[in-house]
């Protein structure tokens, strides 16, 4: 179980960094490569940006659960 949580933590950390870097900043970002450029400035958030937000939140939750799980396992 400990090894599984460690692997999950490493994988979710890398994916979370990638997901955060894909977000659009003030002047556009890497998400504009996937069609979120001009459309998002004209009509609010695009579908790609909303899906990226959901994926980032899911990865953050997985990361948090793996941190808490590892903390509980190492405490005992």
C-alpha positions as CSV (number, residue, x, y, z in Angstrom):
1,X,0.0,0.0,0.0
2,X,2.9,2.3,0.8
3,X,4.5,1.7,-2.5
4,X,1.3,2.3,-4.4
5,X,0.7,5.7,-2.6
6,X,4.3,6.7,-3.3
7,X,3.9,6.0,-7.0
8,X,0.6,7.7,-7.0
9,X,2.1,10.8,-5.4
10,X,4.9,11.0,-7.9
11,X,2.6,10.5,-10.9
12,X,0.1,13.0,-9.6
13,X,2.8,15.6,-8.8
14,X,4.2,15.5,-12.3
15,X,0.7,15.6,-13.9
16,X,-0.3,18.5,-11.6
17,X,2.7,20.5,-12.6
18,X,1.9,20.0,-16.3
19,X,-1.8,20.8,-15.8
20,X,-0.9,24.1,-14.0
21,X,1.5,25.1,-16.7
22,X,-1.2,24.5,-19.3
23,X,-3.4,27.1,-17.8
24,X,-3.8,30.5,-19.5
25,X,-2.2,33.3,-17.6
26,X,-2.6,37.0,-18.2
27,X,-1.1,37.0,-21.6
28,X,-2.2,33.6,-22.8
29,X,-0.5,30.4,-22.1
30,X,0.2,26.9,-23.3
31,X,-3.6,26.2,-23.3
32,X,-3.9,28.5,-26.3
33,X,-2.1,25.8,-28.3
34,X,-5.2,23.6,-27.9
35,X,-7.7,26.1,-29.2
36,X,-8.3,28.3,-26.1
37,X,-6.8,31.5,-27.5
38,X,-9.1,34.0,-29.2
39,X,-12.3,32.2,-28.4
40,X,-11.8,32.4,-24.6
41,X,-11.2,36.1,-24.7
42,X,-14.4,36.7,-26.7
43,X,-16.8,34.4,-24.9
44,X,-15.5,33.9,-21.4
45,X,-13.9,30.5,-20.7
46,X,-13.8,27.9,-23.4
47,X,-14.7,24.3,-23.0
48,X,-11.0,23.3,-23.1
49,X,-10.2,25.7,-20.3
50,X,-13.1,24.4,-18.2
51,X,-12.1,20.8,-18.7
52,X,-8.5,21.8,-17.8
53,X,-9.8,23.3,-14.6
54,X,-11.6,20.1,-13.7
55,X,-8.6,17.9,-14.5
56,X,-6.4,20.2,-12.3
57,X,-8.8,20.0,-9.4
58,X,-9.0,16.2,-9.7
59,X,-5.3,15.9,-9.8
60,X,-5.0,18.2,-6.8
61,X,-7.5,16.0,-4.9
62,X,-5.6,12.8,-5.8
63,X,-2.3,14.5,-4.7
64,X,-3.9,15.5,-1.4
65,X,-5.3,12.1,-0.7
66,X,-2.0,10.4,-1.4
67,X,-0.2,12.9,0.9
68,X,-2.6,12.3,3.7
69,X,-2.5,8.5,3.2
70,X,1.3,8.4,3.2
71,X,1.3,10.6,6.3
72,X,-1.1,8.2,8.1
73,X,0.9,5.1,7.1
74,X,4.2,6.6,8.1
75,X,2.9,7.8,11.5
76,X,1.9,4.3,12.5
